[in-house]
Amino acid sequence: MKILIIEDDPVSLKLASEVLQTGGHVIMLAASADQAIRSINAVLPDVILLDLRLPGIKGLGVARQCREEPATHDVPIIAVTAFSNDYGRADALKAGCDAYLVKPINTRTLLQQVEEVVATKARTTAATLRP
């Protein structure tokens, strides 16, 4: 799977990317919303791991933008935040995120959580396409 990690904290970025690479996934990195939007359009990832507190455009703005674009409308988005008081689960889901994780991420379960979100999104999308 191609996973785009959008994260401005170098430690969190390194940790998530190492865990997911070890799981056999191709990782792309973006440290800002602007960089992420260019990456999303260029490579169309299979899933996006999105920090909600980014410089410039916030993560919720990136999620909304992805949901408005036909090419990225169905890409699973997993919101990640250390500031759950500022960015709540309901806000993330309303913006178009499919799941919500609070930092620090659990390295033992991250891979499984990402794969479960992707599988759930695929089932949901397939169910809505059936006649």
Secondary structure as a PSIPRED ss2 file (coil, helix, strand):
# PSIPRED VFORMAT (PSIPRED V4.0)

   1 M C   1.000  0.000  0.000
   2 K E   0.000  0.000  1.000
   3 I E   0.000  0.000  1.000
   4 L E   0.000  0.000  1.000
   5 I E   0.000  0.000  1.000
   6 I E   0.000  0.000  1.000
   7 E C   1.000  0.000  0.000
   8 D C   1.000  0.000  0.000
   9 D C   1.000  0.000  0.000
  10 P H   0.000  1.000  0.000
  11 V H   0.000  1.000  0.000
  12 S H   0.000  1.000  0.000
  13 L H   0.000  1.000  0.000
  14 K H   0.000  1.000  0.000
  15 L H   0.000  1.000  0.000
  16 A H   0.000  1.000  0.000
  17 S H   0.000  1.000  0.000
  18 E H   0.000  1.000  0.000
  19 V H   0.000  1.000  0.000
  20 L H   0.000  1.000  0.000
  21 Q H   0.000  1.000  0.000
  22 T H   0.000  1.000  0.000
  23 G C   1.000  0.000  0.000
  24 G C   1.000  0.000  0.000
  25 H C   1.000  0.000  0.000
  26 V E   0.000  0.000  1.000
  27 I E   0.000  0.000  1.000
  28 M E   0.000  0.000  1.000
  29 L E   0.000  0.000  1.000
  30 A E   0.000  0.000  1.000
  31 A C   1.000  0.000  0.000
  32 S C   1.000  0.000  0.000
  33 A H   0.000  1.000  0.000
  34 D H   0.000  1.000  0.000
  35 Q H   0.000  1.000  0.000
  36 A H   0.000  1.000  0.000
  37 I H   0.000  1.000  0.000
  38 R H   0.000  1.000  0.000
  39 S H   0.000  1.000  0.000
  40 I H   0.000  1.000  0.000
  41 N H   0.000  1.000  0.000
  42 A H   0.000  1.000  0.000
  43 V H   0.000  1.000  0.000
  44 L C   1.000  0.000  0.000
  45 P C   1.000  0.000  0.000
  46 D C   1.000  0.000  0.000
  47 V E   0.000  0.000  1.000
  48 I E   0.000  0.000  1.000
  49 L E   0.000  0.000  1.000
  50 L E   0.000  0.000  1.000
  51 D E   0.000  0.000  1.000
  52 L C   1.000  0.000  0.000
  53 R C   1.000  0.000  0.000
  54 L C   1.000  0.000  0.000
  55 P C   1.000  0.000  0.000
  56 G C   1.000  0.000  0.000
  57 I C   1.000  0.000  0.000
  58 K C   1.000  0.000  0.000
  59 G H   0.000  1.000  0.000
  60 L H   0.000  1.000  0.000
  61 G H   0.000  1.000  0.000
  62 V H   0.000  1.000  0.000
  63 A H   0.000  1.000  0.000
  64 R H   0.000  1.000  0.000
  65 Q H   0.000  1.000  0.000
  66 C H   0.000  1.000  0.000
  67 R H   0.000  1.000  0.000
  68 E H   0.000  1.000  0.000
  69 E C   1.000  0.000  0.000
  70 P C   1.000  0.000  0.000
  71 A C   1.000  0.000  0.000
  72 T C   1.000  0.000  0.000
  73 H C   1.000  0.000  0.000
  74 D C   1.000  0.000  0.000
  75 V C   1.000  0.000  0.000
  76 P C   1.000  0.000  0.000
  77 I E   0.000  0.000  1.000
  78 I E   0.000  0.000  1.000
  79 A E   0.000  0.000  1.000
  80 V E   0.000  0.000  1.000
  81 T E   0.000  0.000  1.000
  82 A C   1.000  0.000  0.000
  83 F C   1.000  0.000  0.000
  84 S C   1.000  0.000  0.000
  85 N C   1.000  0.000  0.000
  86 D C   1.000  0.000  0.000
  87 Y C   1.000  0.000  0.000
  88 G C   1.000  0.000  0.000
  89 R H   0.000  1.000  0.000
  90 A H   0.000  1.000  0.000
  91 D H   0.000  1.000  0.000
  92 A H   0.000  1.000  0.000
  93 L H   0.000  1.000  0.000
  94 K H   0.000  1.000  0.000
  95 A H   0.000  1.000  0.000
  96 G C   1.000  0.000  0.000
  97 C C   1.000  0.000  0.000
  98 D C   1.000  0.000  0.000
  99 A E   0.000  0.000  1.000
 100 Y E   0.000  0.000  1.000
 101 L E   0.000  0.000  1.000
 102 V E   0.000  0.000  1.000
 103 K C   1.000  0.000  0.000
 104 P C   1.000  0.000  0.000
 105 I C   1.000  0.000  0.000
 106 N C   1.000  0.000  0.000
 107 T C   1.000  0.000  0.000
 108 R C   1.000  0.000  0.000
 109 T C   1.000  0.000  0.000
 110 L H   0.000  1.000  0.000
 111 L H   0.000  1.000  0.000
 112 Q H   0.000  1.000  0.000
 113 Q H   0.000  1.000  0.000
 114 V H   0.000  1.000  0.000
 115 E H   0.000  1.000  0.000
 116 E H   0.000  1.000  0.000
 117 V H   0.000  1.000  0.000
 118 V H   0.000  1.000  0.000
 119 A H   0.000  1.000  0.000
 120 T H   0.000  1.000  0.000
 121 K H   0.000  1.000  0.000
 122 A H   0.000  1.000  0.000
 123 R H   0.000  1.000  0.000
 124 T H   0.000  1.000  0.000
 125 T H   0.000  1.000  0.000
 126 A H   0.000  1.000  0.000
 127 A H   0.000  1.000  0.000
 128 T H   0.000  1.000  0.000
 129 L H   0.000  1.000  0.000
 130 R C   1.000  0.000  0.000
 131 P C   1.000  0.000  0.000
